[in-house]
Amino acid sequence: MYQAVNTFGPRWEKKIEIPKECKPGPDFSAEDCVINSEPVIVTYKNPLNKDSLDAFLSELRKTGYSQEATELESAVKLQ
């Protein structure tokens, strides 16, 4: 279960948008420079495709779950 979530589960990134008024250069403005301290959370998932599934099944087999990998391989139909 851990390996499946680790391989195909969501990922999170924290990004802080810095306005152009706060970046060094000719547009810098001390009066207008306000940075929101709350980061923007970006979420994405790894795609489920033949390569990612094959890598996951290979990892399962290496860790002693060959039967489960074979069952999963026959149950999952990729388009």
N, C-alpha and C positions, 0 to 999 in steps of 0.2 A: 504494500500500500504506500509506504514511504517513497519508494522509487517512482511509482506512478505519479504521485503528487509532485515530487521533485522534478520529474521530467516534463509533465504536461500541465501542471498547475499554474495559477497566475503568478506574475511577478509584479513587484511594485518598485517604483522609483520616485524619489522626492526631487522635485525641480523647483527652483526659485527663479521666477521671471525677474530680470533686472531691466527696468525701463531705460530707454536710451538717454534720459536726462541724468541717470546715475552712472553711466559708463564714462570712463575717461575720454576726453576728446572735446571737440568744439561744441557739441550739444550738451555738455555737462551744465547743470543748473542746480546750485545748492538749495535754492528756494523750492524748486519743483521736484527734487529728488526724494521720493518716498518709496521705500521697499517694503512690500508686504512680507512680514516675517513668517506668515503661514505658507509652507511649501505647497505646491500643486502636486497632488498624488496622481501619478500616471500608472495605469494598469495595462498589462498586456499578457497574452498567453502564447506559449510555444505552439507552433502549428502541429497538427496531427497529420503527418504524411508518411509515405512509405519509409523514408530514411529515418525519421524520428522513431517510428514504431519498431523498425528493425534494430536500432540502437538500444531501445528499451528492452526488447525481447532478448537481445544478446546479453545485456546486463543481468536480466533475470536468470538466464541460463548459467552465467558465471557464478552467481551467488547461490546456486543450488535449487532453483525453482524451474527446472526444465519442463516438468509436466504442466505447470501452470502457464508457462510461456507458450507451450504447444496448444493448450486449450484456448488461450487468449488469441493466438494467431489465427486459429480456425474460426473464432467468433467475430473478429473484427474484419469488416469488409470496407476497404478504402476505395474511393471512386477515382 
